[in-house]
Amino acid sequence: MSGVENRIVALAESWIGTPYRHQGATKDVGCDCIGLIRGIWRDLYGDEPEVVPAYAPDWAERSGEDRLTDAALRLFGKALPLAEAMPGDLLLFRWRPDCAAKHAGVLVAPTYFIHAYEQVAVTRSALVPSWKRRIAAVHRFPGIRID
């Protein structure tokens, strides 16, 4: 892995054990999957790029919009093919093909990712087939080149 990949993976790993808290974004205090990505973003770039509005636990089902995908495209840029995924990349997940993306994590190895798992904590999980088939998009953190 490059130095940048190592840094993103190390940042994600530093959140492991942070309790799950809906709308949280504070290491060791509480976060959800969006809060984990927000925290990594702050560590990489300083300020967050935009204010995250309040959202209900069922926001993806109720809104009828794919707000997580829209935000990823706006902030991270064009999605990459899954075959090009590298450690340190953002993964977005959707539970069903006809649903909005609703979960996010960071790839840490070809077969593992880190995410804030509801009713658990930030954890490292195996990217088993049941997770892999739910990947909706792969994005690279902006301004980061992996050669």
N, C-alpha and C positions, 0 to 999 in steps of 0.2 A: 504494500500500500504506500501511496505517496504521503508526504507530510500533512497535506490538507485532509486526505481521507482519514489518516490517523487522528487528526485533531477532532474532526466531527464525530468519529466513533468514540473517542475518549470523552468528549462532551456528553454524548448520549449515555455512555456507561456511567458517568458521574451522577446521572439522575436515577439510576437503578435503586429501588427501595423507596423512592418518594411515593407517599400514599396517593391513591386515586382520589381526586376531588374534582367534581364537575366544574368547569370554567377556571380551575386553578392554573397557575403558571409559575409556581415558586418551588425551586428545588428544596427537597427535604421537608417541605410543608405540605404540598399537595398540587397535583396537576391532572389534567386529562390529556388525551393524545394531542390535541391542538396546543395545549399549554406546554407540553414537552417540546414541540417544534418551535414554539415562541421562545422558550428559554434557550434553546440551542441557537436560534437566530440572534438573540440578544448577546450571547457569548461570542458569536462570530463577528457581528456588525455593530454592536452598541444598541441603539434604539430600535424598537420594533417599527416596521415600515408603515403600519396603519393601526388604528384603534380597532380592536375586535369587539363587535357589539355583543350584548348579552344574547345567549342562546339557550333554549330549553333542551333537556336530554333527547327529546324526539325531534329536534330541529330539522333533520334531513327528511323525515317522513312528512312533517307538517308543511314545510315551505313549498314543496314541489319544485324547488330549484336545486341545482348541484353547486351549492355555495363553496364547498371545500375544493372542488375541482376548479371552479372559477377563481378562487383565491390563489391556488397553486399556479395556475396559468399566469395570473397577473403578477405574482411576486417571484416565482421561480422560472417562468418562461415555459416554452414548449416541452411537452412530455417526451421522454426518451423511450425507445423500445425496451421491453423487459430484458432482452438479450444483452443490452448495453449497461444494465444496472451494475453499479460499483458500490463497495462499502462507502458509507457516508451519504448515500442518496436517500431522498424522501420517497417513501412508499405510501400511496393512497389505496384504500381498500373499499370495496362496496360489497354488501352482503348478497345482493342478487343483481343480475345484469340490468334489470329494469329499475333499479334504485340508485339514488344519489350516492356518491362516495361519502362515507361517514366515519372512517377511521384512518389514522396516520401512524407511521413509524419510521424508523431509520434503519436501513440495511447495514448490518455490521459484518457480515460474511455471506458467502453465497447461500448458506442454509440457515441463517439466523438474522433476527431483527429485534430492535428494542422499541417498545411502545408502552403507553400507559393503559393498563388493562383494567377495565371497570371491576370493582369489588376485589381487586388484588393490589397492584401498585405498578410503578414503572418496572418492567421486567424484560429479560431477554428470552425470546421465544424461538423455537425451531420454526423455520419457514417450511412447514410440512405442506403436502398437497392441498389440504383444506384451507390454509392461508394463501398459498401461492395462487390458487385459481381465483381468489377474490381480489387480487391486485388490479386496481383500476388504472393506475398511472405510476410512473417513475419520474422523479424530477431531481435535478442536481441543484444544490444551493447556488445562487447566482454569484457570478464573478469568480467562480472557482473552476479552474481548469484541471482536469485530470488527464495527464498525458500518457 
